[in-house]
Amino acid sequence: MLLLFVLLVRFNLLGMPLERDEGGFAYTAYQLLQGESLYADIYDIKPPMLYLTYALFMAVFGYTVEGLHFGLLLFDLAYLLLLFIFVKQFFDQTTALVTATAFAILSLSPNLLGFATHATHLAILPGLAGIWLLMRALEGERKLPFYWAGLLLGLAFLYKQQVVHFMLFAGFFTIYDFARKRPFPVKDWFLSEAFLVAGSITPYLLVVAYMVVIGHFEDFWFYTVTWPTEYATSDTGANWEIVKLQVNNVVENQTWIWYTAGLGIVALFLVATPNRQRVWVLLFTFFMCLSVATGFHFYQHYFIVLIPAIALLNGIFVRSGGAFLDQLL
């Protein structure tokens, strides 16, 4: 029923006119399909995976507004399913269902420009997939799954620089998970972390190598590193005014779902919760908040990377509320 709800809403949004950023991304992708070179003939400050995905949508679904938004529809369904499977596996079914419902509401919200195919929307899928593989790797003995987890996290970074915090979360949680063991398995942890890091940097190194080979590395570095860095550190005083404005826009008419997330954090300490789950949720929420704050510009669609954490906290609140009532009764 939840998937059907998302399908119905997305189908009604297929013909929505392109938002400003979407238009720029679509034009860049169209030029790529015409044989132009990214960061040389055409340029923007995002990594290449965003434009390649747009180009894929156009090649498969046509160079139309509906085609681009149909690609977003597929991504939306995929990460909704993935989030449900992940939370059900590592938490429980009730938490998973509530999490998926809250995620669907937020991902479709006009408050977050949910109708538009932004880089933050597309980056969630490989980011969540990488975290899911990481958790499976931590429960196994083999090291190669850490590499595949890192590879997906590195792929998410190629959509938008701010999702580097998916990788940082993975690295820090891996440290925590091995530190719980006594004695601390230094060699085992080091190899696992090394595979994770190697996988995380592989996609970016491949892009760098390609840019070096075709002779456009300096252009690539300027547009994806130098320029975004200058942009992020400029006029931070004015950006705090933007924070106040955008937070109001983000939570408008949906304050209940954000307040419930806050209650979910409280519930982690009031209701018996495995310490590993508690640390995972708090650490993930912390790094997703940092992801939103990267660049200190706080546009509405930047908050999209935070909604998996907000949705999960809603699920935890409902589950913990049920457990609390059981204890009282």
TAJOKA-V371826 format. One record per backbone hydrogen bond with DSSP energy under -0.5 kcal/mol. CO is the residue of the C=O (numbers start at 1). NH is the residue of the N-H. Records with the same first field share a line. If there is no record, write none. Layout:
CO->NH / NH
This chain:
1->5
2->6
3->7
4->8
5->9
6->10
7->11
8->12
9->13
10->13 / 14
11->14
13->16
19->23
20->24
21->25
22->26
23->27
24->28
25->29
26->30
27->31
28->32
29->33
30->34
31->36
32->35
37->40 / 41 / 42
42->39 / 40
47->50 / 51
48->52
49->53
50->54
51->55
52->56
53->57
54->58
55->59
56->60
57->61
58->62
62->64
64->68
65->69
66->70
67->71
68->72
69->73
70->74
71->75
72->76
73->77
74->78
75->79
76->80
77->81
78->82
79->83
80->84
81->85
82->86
83->87
84->88
85->89
86->90
87->91 / 92
92->96
93->97
94->98
95->99
96->100
97->101
98->102
99->103
100->104
101->105
102->106
103->107
104->108
106->109
109->112 / 114
110->113
113->116
116->118
118->122
119->123
120->124
121->124 / 125
122->125 / 126
123->127
124->128
125->129
126->130
127->131
128->132
129->133
130->134
131->135
132->136
133->137
134->138
135->139
137->140
143->146 / 147
144->147 / 148
145->149
146->150
147->151
148->152
149->153
150->154
151->155
152->156
153->157
154->158
156->159 / 160
158->49 / 50
160->163
161->164
162->165
163->166 / 167
164->168
165->169
166->170
167->171
168->172
169->173
170->174
171->175
172->176
173->177
174->178
175->179
176->180
178->181
184->186
185->189
186->190
187->191
188->192
189->193
190->194
191->195
192->196
193->197
194->198
195->199
196->200
197->201
198->202
199->203
201->205
202->206
203->207
204->208
205->209
206->210
207->211
208->212
209->213
210->214
211->215 / 216 / 217
212->215
216->220
217->221
218->222
219->223
220->224
221->225 / 226
222->227
225->229
226->230
227->231
228->232
229->233
231->234
235->239
236->240
237->240 / 241
238->241 / 242
239->243
240->244
241->245
242->246
243->247
244->248
245->249
246->250
247->251
248->252
251->254
254->257 / 258
255->259
256->260
257->261
258->262
259->263
260->264
261->265
262->266
263->267
264->268
266->269 / 270
267->271
274->278
275->279
276->280
277->281
278->282
279->283
280->284
281->285
282->286
283->287
284->288
285->289
286->290
287->291
288->292
289->293
290->294
291->294
293->296
299->302 / 303
300->303
301->304
302->305
303->306 / 307
304->307
306->309 / 310
307->311
308->312
309->313
310->314
311->315
312->316
313->317
314->318
315->319
316->320
317->321
318->322
319->323
320->324
321->325
322->326
323->327
324->328
325->329
